[in-house]
Amino acid sequence: MQRLSVALRLPLIALILGCSGCMHYVNDAWTGKDKAEHFVGSAVLAAAGTAYGEHQGWNEARSRSFGLMFSVGLGAAKELYDSREGGSGWSWKDFSWDIAGAAVGYSAYHLTHY
């Protein structure tokens, strides 16, 4: 149960902030250069985070969790930064591409190392 609560902290914080009314949203398309950058960047970060965990001697599950949360956490932080006054606004579509990229990055790392 402890691992579950740790893994849900960042998404829960993002959800609370997202529902608090302290941010604005952007109405953007699902495709475009921006989305590809979110996808590829998140994939690279997830693979790098997983590799870091592996080089620290962590087991596969811990390395995977770290890599995924590292990537998704940075994606959420970027969207929070965008949601500030004067920013472009929170984009759930960008965040969705971040999550998809993180999953692909971990999967690619796993396929090439196991």
C-alpha positions as CSV (number, residue, x, y, z in Angstrom):
1,M,0.0,0.0,0.0
2,Q,2.9,2.3,0.7
3,R,4.2,2.0,-2.9
4,L,0.8,2.9,-4.3
5,S,0.5,6.0,-2.2
6,V,4.0,7.2,-3.3
7,A,3.2,6.5,-7.0
8,L,0.0,8.5,-6.8
9,R,1.3,11.6,-5.0
10,L,2.3,13.6,-8.1
11,P,-0.8,12.9,-10.2
12,L,-3.0,13.6,-7.2
13,I,-1.2,17.0,-6.7
14,A,-1.6,17.8,-10.4
15,L,-5.3,16.9,-10.3
16,I,-5.9,19.1,-7.2
17,L,-4.1,22.0,-8.8
18,G,-6.0,21.4,-12.1
19,C,-9.3,21.5,-10.3
20,S,-8.4,24.5,-8.1
21,G,-9.1,27.2,-10.7
22,C,-5.6,28.6,-10.4
23,M,-4.7,27.8,-14.0
24,H,-6.0,28.3,-17.5
25,Y,-6.3,25.8,-20.2
26,V,-5.4,25.9,-23.9
27,N,-7.6,24.6,-26.7
28,D,-5.1,23.0,-29.0
29,A,-5.0,20.2,-31.6
30,W,-4.0,16.6,-31.0
31,T,-1.3,16.7,-33.7
32,G,1.6,18.9,-34.5
33,K,5.3,19.5,-33.9
34,D,4.6,20.4,-30.3
35,K,3.0,17.0,-29.7
36,A,5.9,15.1,-31.3
37,E,8.3,17.0,-29.0
38,H,6.3,16.0,-26.0
39,F,6.2,12.4,-27.1
40,V,9.9,12.1,-27.9
41,G,11.1,14.1,-24.9
42,S,9.1,12.0,-22.5
43,A,10.3,8.8,-24.1
44,V,13.9,9.8,-23.7
45,L,13.4,10.9,-20.1
46,A,11.7,7.7,-19.2
47,A,14.4,5.6,-20.8
48,A,17.1,7.7,-19.1
49,G,15.3,7.5,-15.7
50,T,15.0,3.7,-16.0
51,A,18.7,3.4,-17.0
52,Y,19.6,5.6,-14.0
53,G,17.7,3.2,-11.7
54,E,19.3,0.2,-13.3
55,H,22.8,1.7,-12.8
56,Q,22.0,2.4,-9.1
57,G,21.4,-1.4,-8.7
58,W,17.7,-1.1,-8.2
59,N,15.4,-4.0,-9.2
60,E,13.5,-3.8,-12.5
61,A,10.2,-2.7,-10.9
62,R,11.8,0.2,-9.0
63,S,13.8,1.3,-12.0
64,R,10.7,1.3,-14.2
65,S,8.7,3.2,-11.6
66,F,11.4,5.8,-11.2
67,G,11.8,6.2,-15.0
68,L,8.0,6.6,-15.6
69,M,7.4,8.9,-12.7
70,F,10.5,11.0,-13.6
71,S,9.2,11.5,-17.1
72,V,5.6,12.1,-16.2
73,G,6.5,14.3,-13.3
74,L,8.6,16.6,-15.6
75,G,5.7,16.7,-18.1
76,A,3.3,17.7,-15.4
77,A,5.8,20.4,-14.1
78,K,6.1,21.8,-17.6
79,E,2.3,22.0,-18.0
80,L,2.0,23.6,-14.6
81,Y,4.6,26.2,-15.8
82,D,2.6,26.7,-18.9
83,S,-0.6,27.3,-16.9
84,R,0.8,30.3,-15.0
85,E,-0.6,33.7,-15.9
86,G,1.1,34.8,-19.1
87,G,1.8,31.2,-20.1
88,S,0.3,29.3,-23.0
89,G,-2.1,27.3,-20.7
90,W,-2.4,23.7,-19.4
91,S,-2.8,21.3,-22.3
92,W,-4.3,17.9,-21.4
93,K,-3.4,16.9,-25.0
94,D,0.3,17.7,-24.4
95,F,0.2,15.8,-21.1
96,S,-1.4,12.8,-22.8
97,W,1.5,12.8,-25.3
98,D,3.9,13.0,-22.4
99,I,2.3,9.9,-20.8
100,A,2.3,8.0,-24.1
101,G,6.0,8.9,-24.7
102,A,7.0,7.8,-21.2
103,A,5.4,4.4,-21.7
104,V,7.1,3.9,-25.1
105,G,10.4,5.1,-23.7
106,Y,10.3,2.6,-20.9
107,S,9.2,-0.2,-23.3
108,A,11.9,0.6,-25.8
109,Y,14.5,0.5,-23.0
110,H,13.1,-2.7,-21.6
111,L,13.1,-4.4,-25.1
112,T,16.7,-3.5,-25.8
113,H,18.1,-4.5,-22.3
114,Y,16.1,-7.6,-21.3
